[in-house]
Amino acid sequence: MEIAIIGAGASGCFVAANITGTNSHVTVFEKTGKALQKVKASGGGRCNVTHAEDSVPELVGCYPRGKQLLKKSLYRFPPAKTVEWFEKRGVPLKTEADGRMFPVTDSSQTIMDCLSSEMMSNNATVLFHKAVERIETPQAGSSSFVLHFSDGTAFPADKVVVTTGGFPKPEQYHWLTQLGHTIQAPVPSLFTFNIPHHPITQLMGLSVPDAIVKIRGTKIGQRGPVLITHWGLSGPAILKTSAFAARELADRQYSFHVVINWLGDVADEELREEFLRQRREQGKQLIYQKNPFNLPKRLWEYMLQQSGIDTTTRWGDLPAAGQNSLMNRLIRDSYEVKGKTTFKEEFVTCGGITLAEVNPETLESRKVPGLYFAGEILDVDAITGGFNFQHAWSSAWIVAQSLVLSQKG
């Protein structure tokens, strides 16, 4: 059986690495000149392989889209299976404090070499600079697909696996829509928030470990660290929010208001009681010198300045207007966002093949028998932390098992 895999990224190479024990010949086609480039760049060159979360319901909650499919795929190939797969091949992983998992070598090259070695042992071939323009489906009297490439060449295959990752433009999916598939329009899913010329950007580099971020006018919000940058706001809470609000923010053309509670889940009543306690117990202390909320010193001073509180003001002399202004800044700090910035080397899209058109048990197309999908080409995406790679491994493993069983059957 001739198997063609389109895309030499994480999912494509993992499919090829797991087609074992058959007489199949596997060819991987990559439109660029290099394989596994996202793997190489991930985690600052260390490769965030997966996440240590072992509860599938908790895992599924880290994916804004694709939950029904993931409930099946992550049970069949969860992070523990990923760890086991790599460790059996001499690549042990380690868990960091935030649950992210990396090779103990701290080098993405280790993961790339492992995948390449497994592909070679399966006699898989990788061909570069092969961009697919059209897929010809099997005709009467033939069981073969024909892949047509931009260089004018063609390739016959009995099974085809699409693992190209997501595309940023709808027209780039044309060769799949020609086959009858519906595409969920792609939009960016992982980005930071730009707040041009806002004075808070002068505090670049400051981080608050536990804040709550919400998009005004929606129910979308996330909790976690927030980082102030020279262009605006970043950090895990911002990135998580961008993922869950991807379509909403695209519809707003990335012009919206974000509201931040810098104190986490502290609400008005609790905060008001804390202010009363400070007045009572620290009344003679200068507010600038007494920060009861463990905020970074420069952020605390910025809050006080923006609230119109003088450097000589003591807790016992804090006027009601100043207190109300400061409370609002601490737990309802609003910023007008104008635009976005891609997070470091990450590029994740929301969108892709409509999941209703794919068999969740095999990831075979319901439209075109013999055509399979794995990875980000599906309308599945996740927050940062190794979850997108876990979907790549899980979906690729399922496709590989489906192909192996189809030949044995």
Secondary structure, 3 states (H helix, E strand, C coil): CEEEEECCCHHHHHHHHCCCCCCCEEEEEECCCCCCHHHHHHHHHCCCCEECCCCHHHHHCCCCECHHHHHHHHHHCCHHHHHHHHHHCCCCEEECCCCEEEECCCCHHHHHHHHHHHHHHCCCEEEECCCEEEEECCCCCCCCEEEEECCCCEEEECEEEECCCCCCCHHHHHHHHCCCCCEEEEEECCEEEECCCCHHHHHCCCEEEEEEEEECCCCCEEEEEEEECCCEEECHHHHHHHHHCHHHHHHCCCEEEEEEECCCCCCHHHHHHHHHHHHHHCCCCEHHHCCCCCCCHHHHHHHHHHCCCCCCCEHHHCCHHHHHHHHHHHHCEEEEEECEEECCCCCCEEEEECHHHECCCCCEECCCCCEEECHHHECCECCCCCHHHHHHHHHHHHHHHHHHHHHHC
